[in-house]
């Protein structure tokens, strides 16, 4: 993954737990990776927050951010809930523990991150600003039913319409082209994500390289800039990000 990102000069954010059901990178490798890419928190043990007692869920959120910062020597700005499962109290905890944004698994979106103040006003907390970041395409050959479930779960009309019209006519690489063009046209954010172990298992490396080539061409032509999740969530708008990074 890193070889392809470097070859096509693309920025990226890697969400890494300390340990997982699968093999994870060593702290030495994570530290090396952080010299070029952003490292985001992904809990300590890659556990779905919705399966944990509140105290343990909060510990997984807080400790993972502290662990990433300790390993990389840099502040950890982004959090990604494992399996895309979280509830409002988890979002409040993400904000409370100093993260700047969190990334969901909502697909077929190219809207800029939504920044809101999170907190419990009933108990008197003033709240903390936090950005919510959706995604455009996953580097994975989903059936149409998966896209429809993803959109219905979040009651999102735009993704529902795209899921119905796109999935019958193209593969995920074709969706990259469509969503990238929409992001460029509307001034939005295109977000490609995936798991390298799934890409390996499904033999998607050639398709991923095709997608990276499209993204690189958009950057080289001046239609887009490449940025980490943290940079996107920290910017006031895609336009200001372009001015900042171009």
N, C-alpha and C positions, 0 to 999 in steps of 0.2 A: 504494500500500500504506500509506504513512504517513498519507495523508488519511483512509483508513478506520479505521486504528488510533486516530487522534486523535479522530475522530467518535464512536467507540464506547468511548473512554477505556480502551483495552487496552494492557497492557505487552507488549513484544516484545524478542527478541534477533535481531539481524541478523548472520549469519556472512558476512564479506566478505574475499575474497583481494585481494592488491594488484593482480594482473592475472589474467585468465581467458580462456577461449575466446570468451566473450561480453563485451560492454562492461561495465565496472564503474564504480562511482561515483568521482568525483574525491576527493582527500583533503579538499578544502574541504567537499564535500557530506557526507562521512563524519563530519567534525568537527561539522558542523551536526546531523546525525542523532544523534550521541552525546549531545547535550544533553538528549534526551528518552528515547532507547532505548539498550539495551545493545548493544555491538559485540563480537562474538566472532571469534576467529581461524579461518581457513579455508585455511591454508597461504599461501605467497607467490604461487604460480603456478597454484593450483587443479589440482594433480596428485594422482592416487591414490597414497597412501603405499606401497601394496603393489607399485607398479611401479618404485620408486626404491631405489637402494643405501641401506644403513642410514645412512651419514653424511649423504647428501642428504636423506633423510626427516627425520632429526633437525634438520637445518638449516631445513627448511621449517616444522617445528613451532615451533622456538625463535624464528626470525626473524619469523614471522607474528605471534606474540604481542607481540614487542618493537615491531614496526611499528604494530600497533593501539594500543598504549600510547603510542607517540610521536605518532601522529596525533591521538588523542582527548585526551591528557593524563591518562588514567585507567588504572589497572591492567586488564589483560585477563585475565579469570577463566575464560573458556570457550573450548573448541576443538571444532570439528566436522570430522572427516575427510572430505575430498571423496569423493563417490560412495558414502559409507558404508563404504569399504574400509580396513581396518586389521588389524593383528595385535598379539599381546601385547607385542612389543618397542616398538611405536608407543605403546601405552597407557602403558607404563613411561616412555617419553620425554615424553609429555604431562604426566605427574605430576612427573617430574624437573625440568621447566622451569617449574614454578610455577603451572600451571593448577589451578583448583579443581574443574573438571568437564569432561566431554566428552559430546557429544550424538551418539547413534547414529541409524540410520534404521529401527530395529525398530518395526514398526507394531502397532496395536491393543492397546497396553498403557496402563495407567493406574497402574502401581506407582510409588511414590516412588523417587527416585534411590537407587542402591545405592552406599554409600561404603565403600571398601576402601583398605588400604595397599598401594601398588604399589611394586615394587623388586626388585632381584636379590640375594636373601640369600646366594647362592653366592659372590658377589664381596664380600659384607660390607656392602652398602648396607642401611640401616635402613628405607628405603622412605619414601614420601610419600603422604598421604591424597588420594584422588581419587574424585569421584562420577561414576557412569555414568548417563546420562539417556536413557530410551527415548522413543518418541513414540506418540501415540494415532491420529491421522488425518493423512494428507497431502491438501492441497487439490488433488487430481488425480483424474481419472476412471480409476482402475485397473481392469482386468478381474479376475475372481476368481482367475485363475491367478497374477497378480502377488502378491496377498495370500498365497496358499498358498505360493508360493516363498519369500516373506519369512519366513513362520512356520517352514517346514521347515528353512530354512538355519540358523535359530537354535534349532531343536528346542524351540519354545515351544508347549506344548499349548493354553494359553488363547487366544493369537492364532490358532492353527490352527483351533480350534473356532469362534471369532468369524468368521474368514475364510470358513469353510464356510457358516455360518448367515446371516451378515449380507449378504454380497456378492450373494446371489441375490435379496434382498428390498428393497434400498435402495441409494441412491447415496452418495457420500462425505459429503454434507450430512446424510443420515439417520444415517450412522455417527457424525457429530459429536454428534447428539442422544443416541444410545445410549451412547457412551463417556463423554460429559459426565455423564450420569445415573449411570453406574457409578462414576465418580470421586467424585461428590458423595456417593453412597451408602456407599462404602467408605473415604472419607477419603483418596483417592488424588490423583494429579496428571493432569489432562487437558492434552495437548500437541498443538496444531495447528501444522503446518509446511507449507512449500511454497516454490516458486520463482516469483517474480513473472513471469518471462518465460514459464514454462509456463502460468500462470494467464491471461496475455494470449493466448498461442497457442491455448489451448483454450476461450477465451471463458468463463472461470469467475469473472469479477468479480461478477456478480449472486449466484452461489452463495456466494462468499466473504463477501459482505455479509450473506447470510442466516445464515451460520455465526457471524460476528462479533456479529450481533444476539442470537443464542442465548447466546453467552458473556457479553455485556454484561448480559443479563437475569439470568443466574445470579449475576453479581457484585452487581447492584443488589438482588436479592432476599436477599442474605446467604448464599447457598448456596456461594459461592466467592469467592476473591480473585484478582486478576490480578497476575502476577509475571514477571520475567525469568527466563531459565534460570539465571543466576548466583544470583539470590535463592532460587530453589527448591533449588539444590544447596548453598547455604550454610545452609539451615535444618535443624534437627534432625528436623523432621517437618512434614507439611502443617498439622497443628494449630498448631504453634508459629509457622508462617508466617502463619496466620490472625491469631493474636494480635499478631504483629509489624506486619502491614500493615493490619489492619482499622481 
